[in-house]
Amino acid sequence: MTTATHTPAKPAGVNINRPNLTSVGTIVWLSSEVMFFAGLFAMYFTLRATSPELWEERTAMLNVPLALINTIILVLSSVTCQFGVFAAERLQPRRTGSIFQFTKWGMTEWFALTFLMGAIFVSVQVYEYAVLVSEGVTIAADAYGSAFYITTGFHAIHVTGGLIAFLFIMGRAYVAKRFGHYEATSAIVVSYYWHFVDVVWIVLFILVYFIQ
């Protein structure tokens, strides 16, 4: 009697998907950025606890309505950024219809709008800095000035870095002979970063302008 040994066959249609190393690396890096901003938040709370009278005086000078409008602009830029990601996932770098047909926009148009909104956010923040400096609130004036400009300033630097990344991604889309998965992955990674800076600002806005 002969016994046959059969090797189990690999089920048809089963693929092993490994995580994209670029995405994983970006997430790990953003995790370190969370710790960095957590340190800034701790510094802010520590200084606030030691100088409550100073905080009460200085926070009364903040333009909360302007900051709220600026926050809404930045949050909405995350929405436009995500629409750009959807277009990139469809491998659609540019619009296929009129500029006024938003449903036919490609990644470039959505990212350009996101860039504009981010630039407005930074410009408004610079304007707010100028007003506060004219009123005597500088980074070297007191503990509040140091805490305010360091926390919000580092965030503004991160937003500016995101704006540069958008320019890089849009430029690559224009020069690429074929918009493929590599370009789409780069767009998705930049969106991770942009959503991150948006979430950080929401926390900062609540901390600086509401909790004060």
Protein Blocks (a to p, Z undefined) as FASTA:
>chain_A
ZZddddddddehiacddddfklmmmmmmmmmmmmmmmmmmmmmmmmmmmmmmlmmmmmmm
pcfklmmmmmmmmmmmmmmmmmmmmmmmnopabacbdfklmklpcfklmmmmmmmmmmmm
mmmmmmmmmmmmmnopafklpmmlmmmmmmmmmmmmmmmmmmmmmmmmmmmmmmpmbdcf
klmmmmmmmmmmmmmmmmmmmmmmmmmmmnZZ
